[in-house]
Amino acid sequence: MSAPAPAVVVDSPQEFPRKPSPNETLLPFSRANLLRTVATGYVPLITATLVVFLPLLWMLLSSFKQPGEIVTMDLKILPESLNLENYATAMTTVPFAQFFANSLMVTVVGSSIKVILAILTGYALVFVRFPFKNVIFVLILVALMVPAQVSILPNYILIAGMGGKNTLWGIILPGLGTAFGTFLLRQHFLTLPPSILEAAEIDGAGHWRRLWQIIVPVSVPSIATVALVTVVSEWNDYIWPLIITDRPETMTLPVGLTLLQNSEGNGAGWGILMAGAVLVIVPILLVFAALQRYIVAGLTQGSVTG
């Protein structure tokens, strides 16, 4: 008697993803994708750029216009000629060279001290053990959240009492602490591998040597970010220098523009005032444009912990 034939086992059909038909294929340059890209990408980007750029462009064009081209019912976008008289008048009506020297001194000295203090404070909060370290960091965060205008009156009373009114050190001193720089550098220092510091410690390196020979060289983008933000804020600072100074000998460029505005009346000085504003912002714009890549790299380095 022959053996029964083996049963044939039929596997259940496997489910495979269905290939889209040629009519269903989504093309990268299809109308839907292009509309989505334009609506969610290009339109917001162009809008934000125009909001920032158009006032600067209008200021630049107005600096070449004559009074009749600015104060008029007939809107004129482009000047009739590239006349540099407004710039010459702006630089001779007020002591522009003195304002520039004061701004340069305040910016260089104030920014240098701010960056050094931020480096030292950020290193101490990460690599140095001392009591109440977290409490101090929380206080720094609180200082970061408090508006600077709140401290104007106490600072004025303190600096005026110390004889710092109408002095450059009176402008520099109240802003030497930078909560933003300390926070950014602390967050970046937390991302550094402990092994490099352990190796240096085994070699007998102290905190000072570890800071300047190991931590600072590998943290150049973050330090450059702090330096650029500090330089821009120091150069453009207006409220505090306006309050603490009332003599042209110690005024900075932003405050000096108020003298330029007061010297020209009846709408005749708008072109001169725009020329002065261009002269104020062009140096810092050139520095920012040349080194802005460090800001992106520095913020990226400090955004990841662990």
Secondary structure, 3 states (H helix, E strand, C coil): CCCCCCCCCCCCCCCCCCCCCCCCCCCCCCHHHHHHHHHHHHHHHHHHHHHHHHHHHHHHHHCCCCHHHHCCCCCCCCCCCCCCHHHHHHHHHCCHHHHHHHHHHHHHHHHHHHHHHHHHHHHHHHHCCCCCHHHHHHHHHHHHHCCHHHHHHHHHHHHHHCCCCCCHHHHHHHHCCCHHHHHHHHHHHCCCCHHHHHHHHHCCCCHHHHHHHHHHHHCHHHHHHHHHHHHHHHHHCCHHHHHHCCCHHHCCHHHHHHHHHHHCCCCCCHHHHHHHHHHHHHHHHHHHHHHHHHHHHHHHHCCCCC
